[in-house]
């Protein structure tokens, strides 16, 4: 399954270091004249029961780009699809008296439930670590901030590494260091992955432009992921009418058990 994202009209904005404007989906470094433009052909993706993941193709362009710098590959683009932000708790099991139990846990402030990133080349070759971390660019650079009491903090690094590892193993966090390609001078395309287990809710497509390692512009576009059909009906019922959902689940379980006893009953 492939979904194309198409260019739309250019918007502008700033980071706190520059003059602030009202649009929160765009930030600009006023030091540069170049602008990045991307768009999306649909603001909603429907997930059916047979959904097994999808590749999204993002198209974009760099406006006012210097042709000499383009020819020397001075421009870099990072594109990321970020899922809705959710608080996450990581627990660590330990063996006590022969039984594995949860002994320690750390809760982290809301982070993207899913994260799929592509770039023109490895992030280490695009910008320095401080810049990437400040903008939450890259799996290793996403800020994982603990909330609540964490004790002496000696286990914090282990829990952060475990969280990233769990997300990557489940396919929710993915990266492609060469997934963005220039196809014609200032035009580029990028491929990002929607995993089969992608969470529903409000996502966002981020495109960040760098020039010789310096931030130029960032643009974000919302993307809504919803379930359809029977899955959507069950999801809505469970979240909006939990008592009725629980009652129906108990009745179905009881009926299934009763039918099973009739079918497999031995006379």
C-alpha positions in Angstrom: 0.0 0.0 0.0 1.4 3.4 -1.0 0.0 6.8 -0.1 1.3 9.9 -1.9 1.8 13.3 -0.3 1.7 16.2 -2.7 3.0 19.8 -2.5 0.7 22.6 -1.5 1.1 26.3 -0.9 4.2 27.5 1.1 3.8 28.8 4.7 6.3 30.6 6.8 7.2 31.0 10.5 10.0 31.1 13.0 11.7 29.5 15.9 12.0 31.5 19.2 15.4 32.9 17.9 13.6 34.7 15.1 10.6 36.9 14.8 7.5 35.0 16.0 4.4 34.6 13.8 1.0 33.0 14.4 1.4 29.8 12.5 2.8 27.1 14.9 3.3 24.6 12.0 6.2 26.4 10.5 9.5 27.8 11.8 12.2 29.7 9.9 15.7 30.9 10.4 15.6 34.4 9.0 19.3 34.2 8.3 18.5 32.3 5.1 16.2 33.0 2.1 15.5 29.4 1.2 12.1 27.9 1.9 10.9 24.3 2.0 7.4 23.4 0.6 5.6 20.1 1.2 2.0 19.1 1.1 -0.4 16.2 1.7 -3.1 14.8 -0.6 -5.3 13.7 2.3 -5.6 14.6 5.9 -6.9 11.2 6.9 -5.8 7.6 6.5 -8.3 4.8 7.2 -7.1 1.6 8.7 -9.1 -1.5 7.9 -8.8 -5.0 9.5 -6.4 -6.2 6.7 -4.0 -3.3 7.1 -0.4 -4.5 7.1 1.5 -1.3 6.9 2.1 1.3 4.2 4.8 3.3 2.6 4.1 7.0 2.3 5.8 9.0 -0.4 6.3 12.7 0.4 7.1 15.2 -2.3 8.5 18.6 -1.7 10.6 21.4 -3.1 13.2 23.9 -1.9 12.3 27.4 -3.0 15.0 30.0 -3.7 17.7 27.4 -3.6 21.2 28.2 -4.8 21.9 26.0 -7.8 25.6 25.8 -7.1 24.9 24.6 -3.5 22.4 22.1 -4.9 25.0 20.7 -7.2 27.5 20.3 -4.3 24.8 18.6 -2.1 24.9 21.4 0.5 21.2 21.0 1.3 19.8 18.2 3.5 16.2 17.3 4.2 14.9 15.3 7.1 11.3 14.0 6.9 9.5 12.3 9.8 6.1 10.9 10.5 5.3 11.3 14.2 2.4 9.6 16.0 0.3 11.2 18.8 2.3 11.9 22.0 1.6 9.6 24.9 3.1 9.1 28.3 5.0 5.8 28.5 6.0 3.7 31.5 9.0 1.3 31.3 9.1 -1.5 33.8 12.1 -3.7 34.8 11.5 -7.3 35.9 13.8 -9.0 38.5 13.8 -12.5 39.9 12.7 -12.6 43.5 12.4 -15.9 45.4 12.2 -17.7 42.0 9.4 -15.4 40.7 9.9 -12.7 38.0 8.2 -9.5 39.2 8.3 -5.8 38.3 10.7 -4.2 40.7 11.5 -0.9 39.1 9.7 1.5 36.7 10.1 4.9 35.2 7.3 7.0 33.6 8.3 9.3 30.8 6.6 12.5 29.7 4.6 12.2 26.4 6.7 11.1 23.4 5.6 10.1 19.9 3.8 6.8 20.0 5.3 6.1 16.6 8.2 7.6 14.7 9.3 7.0 11.1 12.2 9.1 9.7 14.0 9.4 6.4 16.9 11.7 5.5 19.2 12.6 2.6 22.1 11.0 4.5 23.0 9.9 8.0 22.0 12.5 10.6 25.6 12.7 12.0 26.6 14.1 8.6 23.7 16.6 8.4 24.0 18.6 11.7 25.6 18.4 15.1 24.1 16.4 18.0 23.1 19.5 20.0 21.0 20.9 17.0 19.4 17.5 16.3 18.5 17.0 20.0 17.0 20.5 20.3 14.6 19.7 17.6 13.9 16.0 18.4 15.3 14.8 15.1 16.3 11.1 15.1 15.4 8.2 17.3 18.5 8.6 19.4 17.8 12.3 19.8 14.2 12.2 21.0 14.0 13.8 24.4 12.9 11.2 27.0 12.1 13.2 30.1 11.1 11.2 33.2 8.2 12.3 35.3 7.7 11.8 39.0 10.2 10.3 41.4 13.1 8.5 39.7 15.2 7.9 42.8 18.9 8.4 42.4 18.7 8.4 38.6 21.3 5.7 38.2 19.0 3.5 36.1 17.7 6.3 33.9 20.0 5.7 30.9 19.1 2.0 31.0 15.4 2.7 30.9 15.8 5.2 28.1 17.7 2.7 26.0 15.1 0.0 26.8 12.3 2.3 25.7 14.0 3.0 22.4 14.8 -0.7 21.9 11.2 -1.7 22.6 9.8 0.9 20.2 12.2 -0.2 17.4 11.7 -3.9 18.0 7.9 -3.5 17.7 8.4 -1.6 14.4 6.9 1.7 15.8 10.2 3.5 15.6 11.9 3.3 12.2 14.6 5.2 10.2 16.0 5.3 6.7 19.2 7.4 6.5 18.9 7.6 2.7 15.2 7.7 2.3 15.1 11.3 1.0 16.3 11.7 -2.6 16.5 14.8 -4.9 14.8 13.9 -8.1 15.2 17.1 -10.1 17.3 20.1 -8.9 15.3 21.4 -5.9 12.6 18.8 -6.0 12.8 15.9 -3.6 10.8 12.9 -2.5 10.9 10.9 0.8 9.6 7.5 1.8 8.3 7.0 5.4 6.7 3.9 6.8 3.3 3.4 8.4 3.8 0.3 10.6 1.0 -2.3 10.8 0.5 -1.4 14.5 0.4 2.3 13.9 -1.7 4.0 16.6 -4.8 5.9 15.6 -5.1 9.6 16.3 -3.5 12.8 15.2 -0.1 12.4 13.5 2.1 14.9 11.9 4.5 15.0 8.9 7.6 17.1 9.6 10.1 18.3 7.0 13.3 20.0 8.1 15.7 21.8 5.8 19.4 22.2 6.6 22.1 24.1 4.6 25.7 23.2 5.3 24.7 21.9 8.7 22.7 24.9 9.7 18.9 24.9 10.3 16.9 26.8 7.6 13.3 25.9 8.0 10.8 23.3 9.4 7.3 22.7 8.2 4.6 20.4 9.7 1.4 19.0 8.3 -1.3 17.1 10.3 -2.3 13.6 9.4 -5.2 11.8 11.1 -5.2 8.0 11.3 -8.6 6.3 12.0 -10.0 2.8 12.1 -12.9 1.9 9.8 -15.7 -0.7 9.7 -16.2 -3.2 12.6 -12.9 -2.2 14.3 -14.0 1.4 14.5 -17.4 0.4 16.0 -15.8 -1.8 18.6 -13.2 0.9 19.5 -15.9 3.6 19.8 -18.1 1.3 21.9 -15.2 0.4 24.3 -14.2 4.1 24.8 -17.6 5.8 24.9 -19.8 3.1 26.4 -17.4 1.0 28.5 -20.1 -0.6 30.7 -22.1 -1.8 27.7 -18.9 -3.0 26.0 -18.0 -5.0 29.1 -21.5 -6.4 29.4 -21.5 -7.6 25.8 -18.0 -9.1 26.2 -19.2 -11.1 29.3 -22.3 -12.3 27.4 -20.3 -13.4 24.4 -17.7 -15.2 26.6 -20.5 -17.0 28.4 -22.3 -17.9 25.2 -19.1 -19.2 23.7 -18.4 -21.3 26.7 -21.9 -22.7 26.7 -21.8 -23.6 23.0 -18.3 -25.2 23.5 -19.6 -27.4 26.3 -22.5 -28.6 24.1 -20.3 -29.3 21.1 -17.6 -31.2 23.0 -19.8 -32.8 25.6 -19.2 -36.5 26.0 -22.4 -38.6 26.5 
